[in-house]
Amino acid sequence: MRGRKLSQAEALEEYALYRIRVFEYLHVFQIIIDIMDGQYCPKDTMGHGRKQYIGTLKDSATGLFVSMMDRDKRAIDVFDVWLALFPQHEERIQAVWGEIEPLEGLLRDYRNKVACHVENDIGSYLRTRSALYEQRKEVAKAMQGFMGLARDLADVSSLPSFREGVEAKLKKEFPESNSVDRLVDYIVDAKPED
């Protein structure tokens, strides 16, 4: 966590962006589950099968996961957002962050060197992959804790101004667009499921 003190408007705007990102994260995981369950069978290209596709999607999902808690000042850190919007859950938010924090450097390196960017030194790239693999159980547990909290904080009914704030911001940014209402519905009404 960066410990930023966000205004309600700043937190609501970042929360809207976070919701889009968490949906993308969940979409990737649903595809992984569907491949594992045999409900979706990707076209065999280059001799690659389910295992390779699942590995690629897990890399993407890890990159998406890390992008929701970035330290860059122009990026989202959902923990600061959650604390600003859901102060009544501070203890749980801090506990989930406590599971992720020891892995933060590893996860950021993985995102930067493997999942979203590619390290141009193959040794560094492979060492980073190996380091994450060695701590895969801890990473999986931290991701599960994060998703449990995300699911519990997905109900925006406790944020009565959320819909209005998202709608006002999008209409201000895109006054000529006729798809703002659909985007508002997508951001506000969708909920992460188990």
N, C-alpha and C positions, 0 to 999 in steps of 0.2 A: 504494500500500500504506500501511496505517496503522502497520505495524510493531508490532502488538499481540503480546504473548507469551501465547499461549493454552495452557491446560492441555489434556491429552489429551482429557478429557471435553468441554470446551468446543469443541475443534476437531472432535471426532467429531459433536457435535450440529449445529454449523454445516455440516459436510460433508454430513450427511443433508439439511438444508434446501437446500443448494447443489445436490445431486443432483436434487431435485424441480424446482428452477428450471432447471437445464441441460436436463432432459428437456422442459420446456415450451418452452424456446428451440429445441430440436431439432424438436419437433413443428411449430412455426410454420415453420421452414425447410423441413421436408418438404412442407408444404402449398404453399409457394412453388415448390418444385421440381416438384411434381405439376401445378400450374397451368402452369408454364413448359413442361413436357413434354406438356401436353395430356391428362394422365391424370385431371385433375379440372378441370371447367369450372363455376365458380360461376354461380349463377343471375344473369342480367342484371337488375340492379335500377337504377333511375334512369339508365339508359343507361350504366352503368359496366361496363367489360369487364375482361379479364385484367390489363391494365396498371394500372388503378386498384386492383384487389384486391391485386396484388403490392406496390404502393406502400404500401398500408395494412399489409400483413403485414410488410414490411421495417421500417416504423416500429415496429411491435409487437416485432419481434425485436431491434431496436436497444435499445429500452427494457428488455427482458428481459436482454440482454447487460450493459448498464450496471448493472442491479440486482445483479449478482453480484460487484461490486467497489465497493461503496458506502462512503463515509467516515463516514456516520452511525453513531454508537456502538451503535445498536440494529439495525443492518443487517449483512448478510453482506459480508465482503471475502474472497473465496475465496483470494486470494493469501496472506493471513496463515494461512488454514486449510491450504493446501497446504504452506506452509513448516513448519507445526507437525507435519503428518502425514507428509510426504515430504521430510525434510531432505536425503536423498541426491540429490534433484533440484533443490537450491537454485539452482544456476547457471542451469539452464534456466528455472525459475520466474522468476528475476530478469530473464532475457533477454526473456521474453515480456512481463513487466511493463514492461520498458524500451521495447518497441514501443507499448504502450498508454498509458503515462504522458504522453507529449507531447500525446495526444489526449484526455486525461481531462476537461479543462474543457469542450471542445467536446462530447464525448459526454454529459457530465452535463447541460449546457445543453440538448442535443437531447432527452434523456429528460425533463427538467423542462418545457421549453417546447413540445415537439412530440409526443413519443411517448407519454408517460404522463399528462402534464398539458397544458393548453393555455394558452399565454401569451395574456393578454387584450388585448395590443397586437399588432395584425396585422403591423405593420412588424417588430417584434422576432421574432415567430413566423416570418415569411418570411425574415428575415436569418439566423436560426438554421438553418432548412432549407437555405438557400443555402450557409452556411458548411460544413455537413456534406457537401453535394454537392460542393463544391470540393475536399474532402479525401477523397472516397469511396474512392479507390484505397488510400490509407494506412489508412483505417478497415477496408476489406475485408481488407487484409493482416494487420492487428492481430487482427481477428476470426478469421481462418484460423489464425494462430499460437496464439491462445487455444484454439480447438477442437482443434488437434493436441495440445496439452498436456493438455487436458481428457480427450481420448480415451486418451492414454497413462497418465494417472493414474486412470482409471476402474476399474481392476482392484483391488477391495478385498481381495483375498486377502493382501496384505501388511499389512492391518489386521485381525488376527485377532479383535479384540474389537469390531469395528464392528457386526456383526449383533446381538450380545448387548447392546451398549450402546444401539442404536436400539430394540430390542425392550423392554428394561427401561425406558427413558425413556417410550416410548409407553404401555406398560402402566401405568406410574405415573400418567401424565397422563390416561389414559382407561381406568380399571380395568373399567368396565362394557361396553366396546366389544368386539364380536366380530369386528371387521374389522382389528384391529391386525396380525394375522399377514399379511394380504394387503398392507397398507401397508408392512410391514417387507420383504416379498419385493420389492415394487415399488422401494423405495428402495435396497435392497442388491443385488439380482440384475440389474437392468437395466444395460446398458452403452451409452454413446454409440458409434455406429458411424460409419464414413466417410460 
